[in-house]
Amino acid sequence: MRHARRRIVRRVTRLAAVGGLLLGGAMVAQAAMASETPPAARPFASATGGADTGAALVARLGTARTAGNWIGADGRTVVAVTDDAAAREVRRAGAEAKVVSHSMNELRSATAALRAAPRVAGTAWAVDYRTNRVVVRADSTVSAGDWSRMGHVAAGIGGFVRMERTKGSFTTRLNGAQPILSTGGRCSAGFNVTDGQSDFILTAGHCGPAGSTWFADNQGNQQLGRTVNSAFPGNDFSLVQYASGKAGDGADVVAIGGGNGVRITGAADAAVGQRVFRSGSTSGLHDGTVTALNATVNYPEGTVTGLIETDVCAEPGDSGGPLFSDGIALGVTSGGSGDCTAGGTTFFQPVTKAMAALNVKLLVSAQNAGGAAGQGSASPAPSAPAGQGAVAPSAASPGASAPVTGATGQTLLARLTDTRNVGPGLLVIAGSLIALVATRYIRAEQDRKAYQRYYSATWG
């Protein structure tokens, strides 16, 4: 009976080992085929496919017949049009059309009238594509008299200008995802860029004028670099040249807290309705949506135009930090109102405009170098709860960011167990071979001992 059980165990083990060999072989073959024909990188619809479709339609139809485009709640591209013929053309292109009363030409004329009026610090305005209005906001510092005078200007433009009061005050936001410090204050590294000869940090222009020296520590022992170009007000971007000339390892990664980072693979223009993420050293990682483009903000220090408006919160200490989505760089933090408890409005300097003005391009990894100046290959955005989910900021130093989330930088064990690689199949094959060898060895030992017992009993 005991020998019968042993035979059954050996047979089951052999069958399992053979099955493991077949399974492992199939896994290796599947992984090999996947590596030979990788699927196309999935771009974020609002940053690439959807926004490009909307922009192309707007360009073709013209600003007299359209009033902007955005991404709807269902992910579809929506284009605002002023007549039924334009709406039919939009639908034929596969997008959703919304017929509105005012064209982009009228909306731009309204913002031009607002700019021509006497400047009032603490106000901001932007075109709301989805409501077909120009929204003018005033913070708590704007007096009743100034607000009344702006109201008269708005009334003279037309009923499609909406006036709103907002809590807090519109201020620039110092600091950010990776702290950099100077005698003028504390700011943040946004993205690493290069002109082909030297590497730089792209950050907010209000962080400091040209000639500012930056350090990576509070004691001023680790000199990071010096601001060589700065634009503020008007725009809000600057370049900090690394003292060593090079950004170092991990230059294409932005820290998101918890020792993690997101690899940046390219740059693009933001789209209204797009989900975005911002990282800052004061408030950590937060997400939200783009609510408007080409916004104008009248900071106490001066007026900045062409900004990205979002409902992502920020707090003093977050300036210069990166705005991104699916690994695509979108902007650097400029300023805003509110906080991350009650929420607020935050504005960002578009990186595409800044890089074009500075004649630099993003530093990206070798495999993504071809898309450095464009859309790039999309990589997953960090997971964060909807609304105002936050992650504690990382202490990674500029130019040597935290490890990226994903395959790059994995340990050997992680790569071997990653089902997208051949590692798991090879592990299954190796285990099956060990099981086969072990069963053969055990059987041989059992046969040898049985023979010894028989020999001893026969020859005594």
C-alpha positions in Angstrom: 0.0 0.0 0.0 2.8 2.4 0.9 4.6 1.7 -2.4 1.4 2.4 -4.3 1.0 5.7 -2.6 4.6 6.6 -3.5 4.0 5.7 -7.2 0.9 7.9 -7.3 2.8 10.8 -5.7 5.7 10.4 -8.2 3.3 10.3 -11.2 1.4 13.4 -10.1 4.6 15.2 -9.5 5.9 14.3 -13.0 2.6 15.3 -14.6 2.7 18.7 -12.8 6.3 19.2 -13.9 5.5 18.5 -17.5 2.5 20.8 -17.3 4.7 23.5 -15.8 7.1 23.1 -18.7 4.3 23.5 -21.2 2.9 26.5 -19.3 6.3 28.2 -18.9 7.1 27.7 -22.6 3.8 29.3 -23.6 4.4 32.3 -21.2 7.9 32.8 -22.7 6.6 32.7 -26.2 3.7 35.1 -25.4 6.1 37.6 -23.8 8.6 37.3 -26.7 5.8 38.1 -29.2 4.6 41.0 -27.1 8.1 42.5 -27.0 8.4 42.2 -30.8 5.1 43.9 -31.5 4.4 46.3 -28.6 1.0 48.0 -28.6 1.0 51.7 -29.4 1.5 53.9 -26.4 -1.8 55.2 -25.1 -1.9 58.9 -25.2 -4.2 60.9 -22.9 -7.2 61.6 -25.0 -7.6 65.2 -23.9 -3.9 66.1 -24.5 -3.4 64.4 -27.8 -6.1 62.8 -29.9 -9.2 64.6 -28.6 -7.6 68.1 -28.2 -5.9 67.8 -31.6 -9.2 66.9 -33.3 -10.9 69.9 -31.7 -8.0 72.2 -32.5 -8.0 71.1 -36.1 -11.8 71.7 -36.4 -11.4 75.2 -34.9 -8.6 76.0 -37.3 -10.6 74.8 -40.3 -13.8 76.5 -39.4 -12.2 79.7 -38.1 -12.7 81.9 -35.0 -15.7 83.6 -36.4 -17.7 80.4 -36.5 -16.3 78.6 -33.4 -15.7 79.5 -29.7 -13.2 77.0 -28.4 -13.1 73.2 -27.8 -12.9 71.0 -24.7 -13.2 67.5 -23.4 -16.6 66.5 -22.2 -17.3 64.4 -19.1 -17.6 61.3 -21.3 -14.1 61.9 -22.8 -15.5 63.1 -26.2 -14.2 66.3 -27.9 -16.8 69.1 -27.8 -16.5 72.1 -30.2 -18.5 75.3 -29.7 -19.9 76.6 -33.0 -22.1 79.5 -34.0 -24.1 78.0 -36.8 -25.8 74.7 -37.8 -23.6 74.2 -40.9 -20.5 74.3 -38.7 -22.2 71.9 -36.2 -22.8 69.4 -39.0 -19.1 69.5 -40.0 -18.0 68.9 -36.4 -20.3 65.9 -36.1 -19.1 64.4 -39.4 -15.6 64.6 -37.9 -16.7 62.5 -35.0 -16.8 65.3 -32.3 -19.8 66.7 -30.4 -21.0 70.2 -31.5 -22.5 72.8 -29.2 -24.2 75.7 -30.8 -23.4 79.0 -28.9 -24.3 82.7 -29.3 -20.9 84.3 -29.2 -17.9 83.5 -31.4 -14.3 83.4 -30.3 -13.8 86.8 -32.0 -16.4 88.3 -29.7 -14.9 86.6 -26.6 -11.4 87.9 -27.5 -12.7 91.3 -28.1 -14.2 91.3 -24.6 -10.9 90.3 -23.0 -9.1 93.0 -25.0 -11.5 95.5 -23.6 -10.8 94.3 -20.1 -7.0 94.6 -20.6 -7.5 98.2 -21.9 -9.3 99.2 -18.8 -7.3 100.6 -15.8 -5.5 97.7 -14.1 -6.9 96.4 -10.8 -4.6 94.2 -8.8 -6.4 91.1 -7.4 -8.5 90.5 -10.5 -8.3 87.8 -13.2 -10.3 86.8 -16.2 -10.5 84.0 -18.7 -12.8 82.7 -21.4 -15.1 79.8 -20.2 -15.6 77.8 -23.4 -18.3 75.6 -21.9 -20.6 78.4 -20.9 -19.6 80.7 -23.7 -18.8 83.5 -21.3 -15.9 85.6 -20.1 -15.5 85.2 -16.4 -14.0 88.0 -14.4 -13.0 87.3 -10.8 -11.9 89.6 -8.0 -10.3 88.5 -4.8 -10.7 89.8 -1.2 -8.2 92.6 -1.7 -10.3 94.4 -4.4 -12.2 97.4 -3.0 -15.9 97.9 -3.6 -15.1 101.0 -5.7 -12.7 99.1 -8.0 -15.2 96.2 -8.3 -18.0 98.6 -9.2 -15.8 100.3 -11.9 -15.0 96.9 -13.3 -18.6 96.0 -13.3 -19.3 99.1 -15.5 -16.6 98.0 -17.9 -18.2 94.5 -18.1 -21.7 95.9 -18.6 -20.4 97.9 -21.5 -19.0 94.8 -23.2 -22.1 92.7 -23.0 -24.2 90.3 -21.0 -21.8 87.4 -21.7 -19.3 88.8 -19.2 -19.8 87.3 -15.8 -18.5 88.9 -12.6 -17.5 86.7 -9.6 -16.0 87.3 -6.2 -13.5 84.7 -4.9 -12.1 84.0 -1.5 -8.5 84.6 -0.6 -6.2 86.6 -2.8 -4.4 86.1 -6.1 -0.8 85.7 -5.2 2.3 84.1 -6.6 3.1 80.7 -4.9 6.7 80.2 -3.9 8.3 76.7 -3.4 7.1 73.5 -5.1 7.8 69.8 -5.8 11.6 69.8 -5.2 12.7 72.7 -3.1 15.4 75.1 -4.3 16.4 78.0 -2.1 18.1 81.4 -2.5 18.5 84.6 -0.5 15.3 85.8 -2.0 13.2 82.9 -0.8 12.2 79.3 -1.4 11.0 78.1 -4.8 10.6 74.8 -6.7 12.1 72.9 -9.6 9.5 72.4 -12.3 11.1 70.4 -15.2 14.6 69.8 -16.4 15.4 71.2 -19.8 18.5 71.6 -22.1 19.7 73.7 -24.9 21.9 70.9 -26.2 25.0 72.1 -24.3 23.9 72.8 -20.7 21.0 71.6 -18.6 18.6 73.9 -16.7 15.6 73.9 -14.3 12.5 75.4 -15.9 10.6 77.1 -13.0 8.5 80.2 -12.4 9.8 83.6 -13.3 8.6 85.3 -10.1 10.9 83.0 -8.2 13.8 85.4 -8.8 15.4 87.7 -11.3 18.4 86.8 -13.5 21.5 86.4 -11.4 19.8 84.7 -8.4 21.9 81.9 -6.9 20.1 78.8 -5.8 21.0 76.1 -3.3 19.6 72.6 -2.6 19.9 72.9 1.2 18.9 75.4 3.9 22.5 76.0 5.0 23.6 77.1 1.5 26.3 74.5 1.3 25.1 72.7 -1.9 25.0 75.3 -4.7 22.6 74.2 -7.3 22.8 76.9 -10.0 22.1 80.4 -11.1 19.1 82.0 -12.8 20.3 83.0 -16.3 16.9 84.0 -17.9 13.7 85.3 -16.3 10.4 86.7 -17.5 7.9 88.2 -15.0 5.5 89.9 -15.2 4.0 89.4 -18.7 5.0 85.8 -18.6 6.1 83.7 -15.6 9.0 81.5 -16.4 12.8 81.3 -15.7 15.8 79.2 -16.3 18.2 78.1 -13.6 21.5 76.8 -15.0 23.0 73.9 -13.1 26.4 74.8 -11.6 27.7 71.5 -12.8 26.2 72.0 -16.3 24.3 68.7 -16.1 21.1 67.7 -14.3 22.2 64.2 -13.4 20.4 60.9 -13.2 16.6 60.9 -13.0 16.4 64.3 -14.8 13.2 63.2 -16.6 11.3 62.3 -13.4 9.2 64.6 -11.3 8.7 63.7 -7.6 5.1 63.1 -6.5 5.8 62.2 -2.9 6.3 59.0 -0.9 9.7 58.4 -2.6 7.9 58.0 -6.0 8.0 59.9 -9.2 6.5 60.1 -12.7 8.6 59.9 -15.8 8.1 62.9 -18.1 8.1 61.8 -21.8 7.1 65.0 -23.6 5.3 68.3 -23.5 2.0 69.5 -24.9 -0.6 72.2 -24.6 -3.3 71.7 -22.0 -6.9 71.2 -23.0 -10.0 72.4 -21.2 -11.6 69.5 -19.3 -8.3 67.6 -19.1 -7.5 65.9 -15.8 -4.2 67.2 -14.5 -1.8 66.7 -11.5 0.3 69.2 -9.6 3.1 68.4 -7.2 4.3 70.9 -4.6 6.5 70.8 -1.5 3.9 72.5 0.7 0.7 70.7 -0.2 2.0 67.5 -1.9 0.2 65.9 -4.9 -3.2 67.2 -6.0 -5.4 66.7 -9.0 -8.1 68.5 -10.8 -9.2 69.7 -14.2 -8.2 72.5 -16.7 -11.0 75.1 -16.6 -9.8 77.7 -19.0 -6.8 78.7 -21.3 -5.2 82.0 -22.0 -6.2 83.4 -18.6 -5.0 86.8 -17.4 -4.1 87.4 -13.8 -3.4 90.8 -12.2 -0.9 90.0 -9.4 0.2 92.7 -7.1 3.6 92.5 -8.8 2.1 92.9 -12.3 -0.1 91.3 -15.0 0.6 87.8 -16.5 -1.3 86.6 -19.6 -1.7 83.3 -21.5 -2.0 81.2 -18.3 -3.7 77.8 -17.8 -6.5 78.1 -15.3 -7.4 75.0 -13.2 -9.4 74.0 -10.1 -6.3 72.2 -8.7 -5.6 73.7 -5.3 -2.2 75.2 -4.3 -0.8 77.0 -1.3 2.0 79.4 -0.6 5.2 77.4 -1.1 4.0 75.6 -4.3 5.3 77.9 -7.0 7.3 76.6 -9.9 6.2 73.1 -9.3 5.2 70.8 -12.3 1.7 70.4 -13.9 1.5 67.2 -15.9 -0.9 64.5 -17.1 0.0 61.0 -18.2 3.7 61.8 -18.2 3.2 64.9 -20.4 4.5 68.2 -19.1 1.9 71.0 -19.3 2.9 73.9 -17.1 4.7 75.3 -14.0 2.8 76.7 -11.1 2.4 80.5 -11.2 -0.2 81.5 -8.6 -3.7 81.5 -7.5 -6.2 81.8 -4.6 -7.6 79.6 -1.9 -5.9 76.6 -0.3 -6.1 72.8 -0.2 -8.6 72.7 2.6 -11.3 74.8 1.0 -10.1 74.5 -2.6 -9.3 77.3 -5.0 -8.1 78.4 -8.4 -4.5 77.9 -9.6 -2.8 79.3 -12.7 0.1 77.8 -14.6 2.6 79.0 -17.2 2.4 76.7 -20.2 5.7 74.9 -20.7 5.4 74.8 -24.5 5.3 78.7 -24.7 8.2 79.0 -22.2 10.4 76.4 -24.0 9.8 78.1 -27.3 10.7 81.5 -25.9 13.8 80.1 -24.2 14.8 77.9 -27.1 15.2 74.8 -24.9 13.6 71.3 -24.9 12.7 68.8 -22.2 15.3 66.3 -20.9 13.8 62.9 -21.5 15.1 59.3 -21.4 16.9 57.9 -24.4 13.9 55.8 -25.5 11.7 58.9 -25.6 14.2 61.3 -27.0 12.4 61.4 -30.3 9.3 62.9 -28.7 11.0 65.3 -26.3 9.7 68.4 -27.9 6.2 67.1 -28.8 3.6 64.8 -27.3 6.0 62.0 -26.3 4.9 58.6 -25.3 2.3 58.6 -22.6 3.1 57.0 -19.2 0.5 56.5 -16.5 -0.4 59.5 -14.4 -0.1 58.9 -10.6 -3.2 57.5 -8.9 -4.9 60.0 -6.7 -8.4 60.2 -5.2 -10.7 62.4 -7.1 -11.0 65.9 -5.8 -8.1 66.9 -3.6 -6.2 63.7 -2.9 -2.7 64.5 -1.5 0.5 62.6 -1.1 3.3 63.7 1.2 6.1 65.4 -0.8 9.4 63.7 -1.5 12.7 65.1 -0.3 14.4 64.3 -3.6 16.9 66.9 -4.7 16.5 68.7 -8.1 18.1 66.7 -11.0 18.1 63.5 -9.0 14.5 62.8 -8.5 12.7 60.0 -6.7 12.4 56.6 -8.4 9.9 56.5 -11.1 6.8 54.5 -10.7 6.8 51.7 -13.3 9.2 49.3 -14.9 12.3 51.4 -14.9 14.4 51.1 -11.8 12.8 47.8 -10.7 14.8 45.2 -8.8 15.9 42.0 -10.5 13.1 40.1 -8.6 10.5 42.6 -9.7 11.6 42.3 -13.4 11.6 38.5 -13.2 8.1 38.4 -11.7 6.7 41.0 -14.1 4.2 39.2 -16.3 5.1 41.5 -19.2 8.6 40.0 -19.3 9.9 36.5 -20.0 11.0 36.2 -16.4 7.8 34.4 -15.0 7.9 31.8 -17.8 11.5 31.1 -17.2 10.9 30.7 -13.5 8.0 28.2 -14.2 10.3 26.2 -16.5 13.1 26.2 -14.0 10.8 25.0 -11.2 9.4 22.3 -13.4 12.8 21.0 -14.4 13.8 20.9 -10.8 10.7 18.9 -9.9 11.4 16.4 -12.7 15.1 16.0 -11.7 14.0 15.6 -8.1 11.5 12.9 -8.8 14.0 11.0 -10.9 16.6 11.3 -8.2 14.2 10.2 -5.5 13.1 7.2 -7.6 16.7 6.2 -8.3 17.6 6.4 -4.6 14.6 4.3 -3.7 15.5 1.7 -6.3 19.1 1.6 -5.1 18.1 1.1 -1.5 15.6 -1.6 -2.5 18.4 -3.4 -4.4 20.7 -3.1 -1.4 18.1 -4.6 0.9 17.5 -7.5 -1.6 21.2 -8.1 -2.1 21.8 -8.1 1.7 18.9 -10.6 2.3 20.1 -12.9 -0.5 23.8 -13.1 0.3 23.5 -12.5 4.0 
